[in-house]
């Protein structure tokens, strides 16, 4: 399954499912106008038991409190449903936001570019 939602107020979301793992690539900003679209995709994935979800955030320019709230809710849901959520490619600025909010403790992260070969 491949789906792309372009130019949703400066956020492009690409979603693929390969070998049972959901891969998402985010490009742009995760903020009050774009966060609902991200939530619409991530929440249903996080509510299914034992899902593996990898999100490439390398091309995220900005995350506001609403965007962080989406990630916080999805992280709680993944933990409840025995899912794995990995964020890869976090910039120092994005990593710092996750550290300050305590969300970094809930996320498995990787700077390894080869984690998501389909997006390389």
Wavefront OBJ file of the C-alpha trace (Angstrom):
o trace
v 0.000 0.000 0.000
v 1.411 3.346 -0.962
v -0.271 6.625 -0.361
v 0.917 10.174 -0.637
v -0.770 13.299 0.636
v 1.006 16.275 -0.812
v 0.957 19.917 0.177
v -1.375 19.658 3.141
v -0.383 23.087 4.514
v 3.335 22.375 4.219
v 3.334 18.686 5.241
v 3.827 15.815 2.861
v 3.198 12.325 4.241
v 4.283 9.228 2.375
v 3.096 5.881 3.776
v 4.090 2.400 2.664
v 3.610 -0.996 4.239
v 6.365 -3.496 3.474
v 6.689 -6.929 5.067
v 4.277 -5.970 7.842
v 6.115 -2.764 8.794
v 4.612 0.673 8.228
v 7.073 3.234 6.874
v 6.176 6.904 6.870
v 8.196 9.833 5.609
v 7.276 13.331 6.750
v 8.391 16.414 4.843
v 7.644 19.947 6.022
v 6.026 21.160 9.223
v 4.003 19.340 11.881
v 1.922 22.134 13.383
v -1.650 23.020 14.282
v -2.850 23.016 10.654
v -1.061 19.838 9.541
v -1.123 17.723 12.700
v -4.719 16.463 12.180
v -3.701 14.805 8.882
v -0.776 13.082 10.582
v -2.998 12.019 13.470
v -5.562 10.582 11.041
v -2.907 8.211 9.692
v -0.927 7.400 12.848
v -3.690 6.801 15.397
v -5.318 3.867 13.554
v -1.885 2.287 13.014
v -0.981 2.643 16.692
v -4.270 1.092 17.809
v -3.589 -2.212 16.047
v -1.768 -4.788 18.143
v 1.915 -5.471 17.483
v 2.435 -3.013 14.634
v 5.916 -1.842 13.676
v 5.915 1.812 12.651
v 8.991 3.667 11.406
v 8.721 7.390 10.780
v 11.404 9.272 8.896
v 11.461 12.805 10.343
v 14.711 13.914 8.726
v 12.902 16.440 6.515
v 10.759 17.958 9.261
v 11.464 21.691 9.471
v 9.243 22.523 12.437
v 7.100 20.876 15.133
v 4.823 22.881 17.419
v 3.020 21.842 20.608
v 0.069 20.419 18.653
v 2.437 18.259 16.595
v 4.198 17.072 19.754
v 0.770 16.256 21.186
v 0.054 13.977 18.218
v 3.340 12.144 18.765
v 2.646 11.881 22.531
v -0.795 10.363 21.946
v 0.486 7.932 19.350
v 3.382 6.913 21.616
v 0.971 6.137 24.460
v -1.228 4.142 22.100
v 1.692 2.147 20.701
v 2.827 1.218 24.207
v -0.711 0.095 25.158
v -0.988 -2.057 22.044
v 2.488 -3.590 22.152
v 3.603 -1.747 19.017
v 7.028 -0.432 18.106
v 7.450 3.172 17.024
v 10.801 4.363 15.706
v 11.673 7.867 14.602
v 14.709 8.102 12.384
v 16.683 11.042 11.111
v 15.895 13.446 13.956
v 17.690 16.764 13.584
v 19.274 18.183 16.724
v 16.409 20.677 16.996
v 13.697 17.984 16.759
v 15.627 15.705 19.143
v 15.864 18.567 21.643
v 12.065 19.054 21.554
v 11.571 15.361 22.262
v 14.133 15.510 25.096
v 12.624 18.605 26.739
v 9.132 17.092 26.678
v 10.307 13.677 27.894
v 8.995 11.982 24.744
v 12.479 10.803 23.803
v 12.255 8.185 26.552
v 9.284 6.601 24.780
v 10.743 6.559 21.270
v 13.221 4.207 19.720
v 15.349 6.408 17.503
v 17.988 5.815 14.903
v 20.283 8.050 12.912
v 21.089 5.150 10.599
v 20.198 6.216 7.057
v 19.752 2.580 6.016
v 16.910 2.021 8.488
v 14.412 2.920 5.787
v 15.899 1.797 2.527
v 12.737 2.603 0.545
v 13.176 6.295 1.351
v 16.931 6.408 0.759
l 1 2 3 4 5 6 7 8 9 10 11 12 13 14 15 16 17 18 19 20 21 22 23 24 25 26 27 28 29 30 31 32 33 34 35 36 37 38 39 40 41 42 43 44 45 46 47 48 49 50 51 52 53 54 55 56 57 58 59 60 61 62 63 64 65 66 67 68 69 70 71 72 73 74 75 76 77 78 79 80 81 82 83 84 85 86 87 88 89 90 91 92 93 94 95 96 97 98 99 100 101 102 103 104 105 106 107 108 109 110 111 112 113 114 115 116 117 118 119 120
